[in-house]
C-alpha cells in the first residue's frame, strides 16, 4: 500500500504526525493507499509557501499565468486513462464517467486560461473636474480550497484555475476519502513546470485541517464545495477574520 504525503512548495513533504488516513476502494473494501492526518504545522508550512510565492506570481503577465494552466491541461490529456482509473478505484464512479471528469478538467483549465485576456478594470467618471478614476483588479492573495469526494479531480481545477490565472496562490484540502487523485494532480503540476508554492495540498479531515484552513487569517478567501452543514461551519470559522467565503 502506497503512503503519500502533503505537497508543499513544489515537493512532497512528510508530516511530523505519524497518524495516517487509510483510503479504501468502496467497491471491494481493499486498502489503496494512505495519506497523513496533517497537523497545524503542516498547514502553516503550506500557507508559508503560498504566501511567499504569491507576489512573484502576481507580477507575471496574466497571459503567462494562463499559459501555465494550458501546460497543465496538456499533461492531463496525455494521462486520461491512468487518472480515470485512480478516480474509479477510490471514488467508485464508473470508468467512462471518470474519463469524462478527467477530460473536462483539462477543458476547464483551458477555459480559465482564456480569462487571462479578460482581466479588465474600469475608467470611472469623477465628481471633481480634471480627475479621472482608474479601477484595477488586484489578486486576493492566498485562497483556501476545501473539496468533497464526488468530483475530486475536477474540483481541484475548479478551485485552483480561477485563483492562479488571477494571480493568487492556493492551499487545497482534498476529501480524506478521495486524496489519491490529488497526489496525481500534483505530480502533473511538477511535470508541467508550475513554479513551487502555487498549488499546495494538505491532507486531513475537515474538523481538523479544514477548520484550521478556514479560520486562518492568512487565507484571503475560502472556496468550499460540499454540504450545507459543513458550509455553515466554514463560514463560521472564517467570520472572525472577515475572510471572503465562496460556498457551493
VOGU-3710 file (C-alpha; in Angstrom, 3 decimals, decimal comma):
1> xxxxxxxxxx> 0,000/0,000/0,000  1,396/3,376/-1,034  1,991/6,057/1,581  1,518/9,528/0,130  2,490/12,886/1,584  1,473/16,528/1,530  2,506/18,662/-1,432  4,146/21,865/-0,208  6,282/24,347/-2,142  6,630/22,126/-5,183
11> xxxxxxxxxx> 7,571/18,863/-3,464  6,081/16,055/-1,421  6,797/16,503/2,279  6,285/14,080/5,154  4,139/15,190/8,065  5,614/15,096/11,577  2,433/13,279/12,631  2,731/9,513/12,300  -1,054/9,023/12,162  -2,318/8,068/8,705
21> xxxxxxxxxx> -5,713/8,002/6,989  -6,316/4,787/5,079  -8,067/5,109/1,710  -10,147/2,151/0,568  -11,813/1,041/-2,628  -15,573/1,462/-1,949  -16,385/-1,485/-4,191  -14,011/-4,046/-2,716  -13,093/-2,581/0,670  -9,434/-3,102/-0,195
31> xxxxxxxxxx> -6,915/-0,563/1,091  -5,473/1,547/-1,729  -3,124/3,999/-0,051  -2,768/6,239/2,968  -2,252/9,967/3,498  -1,210/11,898/6,599  -3,548/13,143/9,289  -1,885/16,530/8,956  -1,092/18,895/11,799  -1,295/22,652/12,246
41> xxxxxxxxxx> 2,409/22,862/11,405  1,770/21,139/8,048  -0,897/23,693/7,195  1,292/26,598/8,285  4,113/25,326/6,059  1,722/25,205/3,106  0,491/28,724/3,860  4,099/29,916/4,176  4,829/28,559/0,697  1,683/30,069/-0,801
51> xxxxxxxxxx> 2,302/33,480/0,789  5,916/33,536/-0,396  5,092/32,527/-3,975  2,109/34,826/-4,483  3,742/38,271/-5,087  6,077/36,978/-7,794  3,277/35,030/-9,449  1,019/38,109/-9,421  3,720/40,187/-11,137  3,750/37,863/-14,144
61> xxxxxxxxxx> 1,621/38,963/-17,101  -1,775/37,292/-16,972  -1,146/35,600/-20,311  1,873/33,798/-18,804  -0,271/32,584/-15,939  -2,811/31,337/-18,484  -0,093/29,509/-20,400  0,841/27,641/-17,207  -2,736/26,360/-16,986  -2,590/25,258/-20,623
71> xxxxxxxxxx> 0,608/23,326/-19,966  -1,079/21,505/-17,089  -4,141/20,792/-19,242  -1,903/19,224/-21,882  -0,304/16,935/-19,286  -3,729/15,843/-18,054  -4,896/14,993/-21,589  -1,891/12,723/-22,023  -2,822/10,807/-18,866  -6,598/10,408/-19,102
81> xxxxxxxxxx> -6,703/6,628/-18,691  -4,459/6,245/-15,606  -6,091/9,242/-13,933  -9,575/7,883/-14,621  -8,625/4,544/-13,099  -7,353/6,249/-9,950  -10,662/8,123/-9,612  -12,738/4,980/-10,163  -10,684/2,972/-7,697  -11,021/5,404/-4,795
91> xxxxxxxxxx> -14,319/7,151/-5,563  -16,390/4,390/-7,167  -17,809/6,100/-10,250  -17,891/4,051/-13,425  -14,796/4,292/-15,612  -16,443/6,066/-18,585  -17,672/8,833/-16,271  -14,236/9,090/-14,659  -12,723/9,579/-18,127  -15,228/12,384/-18,750
101> xxxxxxxxxx> -14,221/14,033/-15,463  -10,539/13,973/-16,376  -11,143/15,312/-19,883  -13,440/18,029/-18,593  -10,792/19,053/-16,063  -8,348/19,710/-18,894  -11,026/21,614/-20,823  -11,788/23,721/-17,759  -8,121/24,649/-17,305  -8,017/25,814/-20,926
111> xxxxxxxxxx> -11,261/27,747/-20,434  -9,910/29,570/-17,391  -6,651/30,302/-19,234  -8,686/32,350/-21,706  -9,711/34,697/-18,862  -6,144/35,990/-18,855  -7,297/38,172/-21,768  -10,373/39,364/-19,870  -8,978/40,724/-16,603  -10,109/44,302/-17,132
121> xxxxxxxxxx> -10,528/47,393/-14,987  -12,713/50,464/-15,400  -12,377/54,178/-16,062  -14,815/55,951/-13,757  -16,097/59,485/-14,187  -15,156/61,641/-11,203  -17,322/64,214/-9,436  -14,355/66,593/-9,436  -13,094/68,434/-12,526  -9,829/67,317/-14,083
131> xxxxxxxxxx> -9,781/64,000/-12,221  -10,000/60,507/-13,699  -10,514/57,437/-11,526  -8,910/54,166/-12,654  -10,131/50,913/-11,149  -7,688/47,987/-11,213  -8,389/44,381/-10,231  -5,843/43,009/-7,771  -5,298/39,416/-6,579  -6,772/38,457/-3,231
141> xxxxxxxxxx> -3,593/36,648/-2,147  -3,843/33,095/-0,839  -7,005/31,059/-1,495  -8,070/28,067/0,576  -9,876/25,279/-1,274  -11,833/22,592/0,608  -13,049/19,736/-1,586  -15,692/16,967/-1,500  -15,420/13,383/-2,663  -17,857/13,315/-5,598
151> xxxxxxxxxx> -15,864/15,058/-8,366  -12,482/15,055/-6,666  -10,206/15,638/-9,660  -12,268/18,287/-11,439  -12,813/20,287/-8,276  -9,072/20,744/-7,776  -9,058/22,645/-11,062  -12,358/24,343/-10,210  -10,678/25,924/-7,180  -7,118/26,329/-8,465
161> xxxxxxxxxx> -7,556/27,571/-12,048  -9,512/30,793/-11,307  -7,162/31,507/-8,400  -3,983/31,047/-10,417  -4,986/32,902/-13,566  -5,861/35,976/-11,488  -2,511/35,989/-9,666  -3,363/34,135/-6,464  -1,857/31,004/-4,938  -3,847/28,224/-3,276
171> xxxxxxxxxx> -3,806/25,692/-0,444  -6,140/22,748/-1,040  -7,540/20,193/1,391  -8,925/17,226/-0,587  -11,555/14,945/0,852  -9,918/12,336/3,068  -11,998/9,764/1,170  -10,518/10,642/-2,250  -6,997/12,066/-1,846  -5,102/9,827/-4,283
181> xxxxxxxxxx> -6,173/11,753/-7,391  -4,913/14,985/-5,775  -1,474/13,396/-5,459  -1,543/12,620/-9,186  -2,654/16,204/-9,947  0,386/17,497/-8,057  2,719/15,129/-9,899  1,456/16,519/-13,203  1,845/20,086/-11,912  5,531/19,332/-11,362
191> xxxxxxxxxx> 5,850/17,843/-14,853  4,091/20,883/-16,353  6,639/23,185/-14,750  4,357/25,122/-12,411  6,502/27,184/-10,032  6,737/25,935/-6,437  4,215/27,295/-3,965  1,397/27,995/-6,406  -0,570/24,852/-5,568  -0,173/23,250/-2,154
201> xxxxxxxxxx> -2,122/20,215/-0,933  -2,535/19,321/2,733  -4,335/16,074/3,574  -6,517/15,541/6,615  -10,045/15,643/7,956  -12,497/18,523/7,851  -12,845/19,152/11,598  -9,054/19,483/11,940  -7,298/20,639/8,753  -10,400/22,042/7,060
211> xxxxxxxxxx> -11,359/24,114/10,085  -7,789/25,349/10,552  -7,619/26,445/6,922  -10,992/28,197/7,058  -10,026/30,028/10,246  -6,555/31,104/9,112  -6,073/34,878/8,929  -3,623/34,311/6,076  -6,269/32,976/3,691  -7,910/35,821/1,828
221> xxxxxxxxxx> -10,743/33,630/0,579  -12,113/30,153/1,275  -13,797/28,258/-1,567  -15,782/25,244/-0,375  -17,868/22,615/-2,138  -19,916/20,224/-0,014  -22,830/20,005/2,380  -24,845/22,916/3,755  -23,923/21,888/7,302  -20,195/21,948/6,597
231> xxxxxxxxxx> -20,531/25,142/4,576  -22,096/26,821/7,590  -19,155/25,644/9,713  -16,694/27,015/7,140  -18,440/30,383/7,158  -18,420/30,481/10,977  -14,700/29,649/11,072  -13,890/32,356/8,512  -16,091/35,039/10,078  -13,710/36,299/12,819
241> xxxxxxxx> -11,179/37,269/10,139  -13,881/38,619/7,785  -12,478/36,231/5,180  -14,265/36,101/1,841  -16,227/32,844/1,527  -17,487/31,108/-1,607  -19,841/28,227/-0,827  -21,174/25,701/-3,305
//
